Amino acid sequence: MPVLDESHPLFLLAMDQRSSLLEHTYGSDTGEAADESEAERVRAGKQLVYRGLLGALAAGASRDRTGVLVDERYGADVARLAKEAGLQLAMPIERSGRDWFELEYGDDWLAHVEAFDPDWVKVLVRDNLDFDADRRADQADRLAAVATALRDAGRPFLVELLVPGTDEQQASVDDYDRDLRPELVVRVLEYLQDRGVEADVWKLEGLDRREDAERVVATARRDGRDAVQCIVLGRDAPQDQLDHWLRTAAPVDGFVGFAIGRSNWESALDDVVQHGLDTGAAEQRIAANYRHFVDTWLEARPGVEHGVDAGGH
């Protein structure tokens, strides 16, 4: 497993969106590419985003701390390029666009992992204490089986946990993200851990208060899980909101970076696909956005050198 701690943070550019990307950027009604021509357009879009990341590296972003989270379906070429470039690679194994966890490639999922050899194997899970109890238990069992298989294969497990509020929960507080979600994240983490879902890294929604970030880390590391780390996900948040989440998490031991996707590239890619923006201009915007979030993290984490590489090397 790559070294990952407060002195060696990881800044993932996430581009593993599939169904939502097809719907929002490419106008698909189904979340699937209608034909090979459309699939190729999506692949080209992911390659554009990756070139934006390369632009950030050329401008001085630290190669050692840079990673890519990308899917096999539309991003296989990007995954291979990232590996060749020596960047950290994370890849999802869940099927996109599902409310409950399903494996993208069924029983063959581990063979797909082995073919690409990512540094991090990622799943996305949505959970909440008020969701259907039987479906929650079934989902946890399936996630635990994946965790066991990855541990046996010696592959690090990255779990992206979303805790969306129910209508009743949202209505019960002034601000769900601030007033209720932190408590629910703690309780969902405990639920999943108690059922065998052991992650090396938890990819979590941002938190507004430092004491909540500290409590989440304490939960992720409870009962001897001292090596477990946490990173912040972007959730397509506006820049000022995401900056606040990063500044809250960065000083907290146990938070060691981020995985930010659409906040880096969605606007630029939409302008290329829908409005004919020059791809070079789009790549520059993506590079600038990525470097902004890296700088925001590093400025908020005392004692971590910026690790700028001259020329991206």
C-alpha distance (Angstrom), angle and dihedral (degrees) to the residues before:
residue distance angle dihedral
M1 . . .
P2 3.81 . .
V3 3.80 116.2 .
L4 3.79 106.8 -92.1
D5 3.79 122.5 173.5
E6 3.78 141.4 113.8
S7 3.82 91.3 -70.3
H8 3.81 92.5 44.6
P9 3.82 105.4 42.9
L10 3.79 124.4 178.9
F11 3.79 123.0 -135.3
L12 3.79 109.3 -165.9
L13 3.78 121.9 -166.4
A14 3.80 100.5 -148.7
M15 3.79 118.9 -148.3
D16 3.79 101.6 149.5
Q17 3.81 93.6 115.4
R18 3.78 112.3 127.4
S19 3.80 119.2 157.1
S20 3.82 94.3 28.6
L21 3.80 90.6 47.4
L22 3.80 91.7 51.6
E23 3.78 91.3 49.1
H24 3.80 100.8 43.0
T25 3.80 103.2 33.9
Y26 3.80 104.7 24.6
G27 3.81 99.9 33.4
S28 3.80 98.4 -120.3
D29 3.80 116.5 164.7
T30 3.79 92.5 -158.4
G31 3.79 104.2 39.0
E32 3.80 88.8 -117.9
A33 3.79 131.4 100.6
A34 3.80 108.5 -100.1
D35 3.81 92.9 -143.9
E36 3.78 142.8 -15.2
S37 3.79 91.7 -81.6
E38 3.79 91.6 59.0
A39 3.81 91.4 44.0
E40 3.79 88.4 54.6
R41 3.81 90.6 52.4
V42 3.81 89.0 54.6
R43 3.80 91.2 48.5
A44 3.80 89.8 50.6
G45 3.80 89.7 51.6
K46 3.79 91.5 54.3
Q47 3.78 90.4 48.9
L48 3.81 88.4 52.9
V49 3.80 90.4 53.3
Y50 3.80 89.8 49.2
R51 3.80 91.0 51.7
G52 3.80 86.9 54.1
L53 3.79 88.5 56.6
L54 3.79 90.3 49.3
G55 3.79 86.9 53.6
A56 3.80 89.4 56.3
L57 3.80 89.6 51.4
A58 3.80 91.9 48.7
A59 3.80 88.2 52.3
G60 3.79 91.4 54.8
A61 3.81 110.4 -82.9
S62 3.80 111.6 150.5
R63 3.79 111.1 -97.8
D64 3.81 92.1 -157.4
R65 3.80 91.5 60.2
T66 3.79 98.2 40.7
G67 3.76 123.1 98.0
V68 3.78 141.1 167.3
L69 3.80 127.5 -136.1
V70 3.79 105.9 -161.0
D71 3.79 138.0 152.8
E72 3.78 129.1 -120.2
R73 3.82 95.8 -132.7
Y74 3.80 97.1 66.5
G75 3.79 102.4 1.2
A76 3.80 106.4 50.9
D77 3.81 91.9 117.0
V78 3.80 90.8 50.1
A79 3.81 90.7 49.5
R80 3.79 91.3 53.7
L81 3.80 92.5 46.0
A82 3.80 91.5 50.1
K83 3.80 91.1 52.2
E84 3.80 91.2 48.4
A85 3.81 89.7 50.0
G86 3.80 91.6 53.7
L87 3.80 94.3 -115.0
Q88 3.77 121.8 142.7
L89 3.79 111.3 -98.7
A90 3.79 128.1 -151.4
M91 3.80 121.5 -178.4
P92 3.82 131.9 -172.9
I93 3.77 124.3 -127.0
E94 3.81 98.7 -173.4
R95 3.77 124.4 100.9
S96 3.78 110.1 -107.8
G97 3.80 125.0 -118.3
R98 3.80 97.9 23.3
D99 3.80 125.6 128.2
W100 3.81 91.3 -145.1
F101 3.78 128.0 41.7
E102 3.80 116.4 -86.3
L103 3.79 128.4 166.1
E104 3.80 113.7 -110.7
Y105 3.80 94.1 -141.4
G106 3.79 101.8 27.1
D107 3.77 117.0 -140.7
D108 3.83 90.7 -8.9
W109 3.80 93.9 63.8
L110 3.80 96.3 109.0
A111 3.82 91.9 53.7
H112 3.81 88.5 56.4
V113 3.80 89.8 51.1
E114 3.78 91.3 50.7
A115 3.80 91.7 49.1
F116 3.81 92.3 59.0
D117 3.82 98.5 29.8
P118 3.83 96.9 -150.5
D119 3.78 121.4 -168.8
W120 3.81 89.8 -130.6
V121 3.79 130.1 29.8
K122 3.79 109.9 -150.7
V123 3.78 135.7 -160.5
L124 3.78 129.7 -178.0
V125 3.79 117.5 -140.7
R126 3.80 131.1 179.1
D127 3.78 115.9 -157.8
N128 3.78 140.8 158.8
L129 3.80 133.6 171.3
D130 3.80 90.2 -118.1
F131 3.81 96.1 53.5
D132 3.80 119.1 105.7
A133 3.81 107.4 -63.4
D134 3.81 96.8 -142.0
R135 3.78 93.8 48.8
R136 3.80 90.7 46.9
A137 3.79 91.3 52.9
D138 3.80 92.5 47.2
Q139 3.80 91.4 49.3
A140 3.81 91.7 49.1
D141 3.81 90.6 50.9
R142 3.80 91.6 52.6
L143 3.80 91.8 47.2
A144 3.80 90.9 48.6
A145 3.81 89.9 53.5
V146 3.80 89.4 53.3
A147 3.81 91.2 47.7
T148 3.80 91.0 52.1
A149 3.81 93.3 47.6
L150 3.81 91.9 49.9
R151 3.79 92.6 47.1
D152 3.80 90.1 51.0
A153 3.82 89.1 49.3
G154 3.80 92.0 48.6
R155 3.80 93.6 -119.2
P156 3.82 123.5 140.0
F157 3.81 116.3 -116.9
L158 3.80 122.4 -140.5
V159 3.82 115.4 -169.5
E160 3.78 119.9 -164.1
L161 3.80 106.6 -155.3
L162 3.78 121.7 -163.8
V163 3.80 119.2 -176.4
P164 3.80 105.3 -168.7
G165 3.78 114.7 -170.5
T166 3.79 121.8 -117.7
D167 3.79 117.6 -125.0
E168 3.79 89.8 -102.7
Q169 3.80 92.8 50.0
Q170 3.79 92.5 47.8
A171 3.80 90.6 50.9
S172 3.80 93.7 48.0
V173 3.82 96.4 66.9
D174 3.78 139.2 38.0
D175 3.80 93.7 -123.7
Y176 3.82 117.8 17.8
D177 3.82 94.7 -167.6
R178 3.80 92.5 52.4
D179 3.79 104.8 30.1
L180 3.81 106.4 35.2
R181 3.78 114.5 8.1
P182 3.85 96.0 72.6
E183 3.82 91.4 58.4
L184 3.79 91.4 46.1
V185 3.81 92.0 49.8
V186 3.80 89.9 54.6
R187 3.78 92.7 49.7
V188 3.81 94.2 45.0
L189 3.80 90.5 49.6
E190 3.80 89.8 52.9
Y191 3.81 91.0 47.5
L192 3.80 93.5 51.6
Q193 3.80 94.7 43.1
D194 3.79 91.5 49.9
R195 3.81 88.2 55.4
G196 3.79 96.0 51.6
V197 3.79 102.1 -92.8
E198 3.80 98.3 140.5
A199 3.80 113.9 177.5
D200 3.78 127.3 -172.5
V201 3.80 89.0 -154.6
W202 3.81 129.6 20.5
K203 3.80 114.5 -152.5
L204 3.79 104.0 -153.8
E205 3.77 141.4 -178.5
G206 3.78 114.3 -100.9
L207 3.79 121.8 -89.1
D208 3.78 127.1 -141.6
R209 3.82 99.0 -149.1
R210 3.77 130.4 52.1
E211 3.80 92.8 -137.9
D212 3.81 89.3 58.6
A213 3.80 91.5 50.2
E214 3.80 89.9 50.6
R215 3.79 92.0 49.7
V216 3.80 92.3 49.0
V217 3.81 90.8 52.2
A218 3.80 91.0 48.0
T219 3.79 89.1 53.5
A220 3.81 93.9 46.8
R221 3.83 88.1 52.0
R222 3.80 99.6 40.0
D223 3.80 123.5 130.1
G224 3.78 96.7 21.4
R225 3.80 99.3 -43.2
D226 3.80 88.8 129.2
A227 3.82 96.3 145.5
V228 3.81 95.5 55.4
Q229 3.80 114.6 114.9
C230 3.81 135.4 -163.2
I231 3.79 132.6 -144.9
V232 3.81 131.1 -172.4
L233 3.80 121.6 -113.6
G234 3.78 123.2 -148.0
R235 3.83 104.0 -134.2
D236 3.83 89.3 -164.3
A237 3.80 88.3 -76.6
P238 3.81 120.9 167.6
Q239 3.78 113.8 -97.5
D240 3.80 97.3 -104.1
Q241 3.81 92.5 51.2
L242 3.78 92.1 46.8
D243 3.80 91.5 47.2
H244 3.82 88.6 55.4
W245 3.80 92.0 50.3
L246 3.80 91.3 49.1
R247 3.81 93.1 47.8
T248 3.79 89.9 49.8
A249 3.81 95.3 50.1
A250 3.81 102.3 36.7
P251 3.84 97.6 73.0
V252 3.82 92.0 47.9
D253 3.81 116.2 96.0
G254 3.78 108.0 -122.9
F255 3.80 95.8 38.6
V256 3.78 105.4 96.9
G257 3.79 108.2 170.0
F258 3.75 143.6 -48.1
A259 3.78 146.9 -89.2
I260 3.80 107.9 -144.0
G261 3.77 123.0 173.3
R262 3.78 127.5 156.6
S263 3.81 94.4 26.2
N264 3.82 85.3 65.8
W265 3.77 101.9 44.3
E266 3.81 116.5 4.8
S267 3.80 97.9 93.1
A268 3.80 93.5 44.8
L269 3.80 94.2 46.0
D270 3.80 92.0 46.5
D271 3.80 89.2 52.8
V272 3.81 90.7 52.5
V273 3.80 95.9 45.7
Q274 3.78 98.9 38.4
H275 3.80 105.2 26.0
G276 3.79 106.5 26.4
L277 3.81 98.4 -112.0
D278 3.79 113.2 177.1
T279 3.80 108.7 -97.1
G280 3.78 92.6 -133.9
A281 3.79 91.2 57.2
A282 3.81 89.6 48.6
E283 3.79 91.6 51.6
Q284 3.81 90.6 51.8
R285 3.81 91.0 52.5
I286 3.79 91.8 49.8
A287 3.81 91.6 48.6
A288 3.80 91.3 49.9
N289 3.81 92.9 48.1
Y290 3.79 93.1 49.6
R291 3.81 92.9 48.2
H292 3.81 89.9 48.1
F293 3.80 92.1 58.1
V294 3.81 92.4 44.4
D295 3.80 90.5 51.1
T296 3.81 91.1 46.7
W297 3.81 90.4 55.2
L298 3.79 95.9 44.8
E299 3.80 93.4 47.7
A300 3.82 89.8 53.2
R301 3.82 95.6 48.1
P302 3.81 111.0 75.8
G303 3.78 116.4 -142.5
V304 3.81 98.7 18.3
E305 3.77 113.9 119.4
H306 3.76 114.7 -133.0
G307 3.77 91.3 -120.7
V308 3.79 95.1 -149.4
D309 3.76 112.9 -178.8
A310 3.78 117.2 -147.2
G311 3.77 107.2 -119.7
G312 3.77 90.6 -3.7
H313 3.82 93.6 -71.3
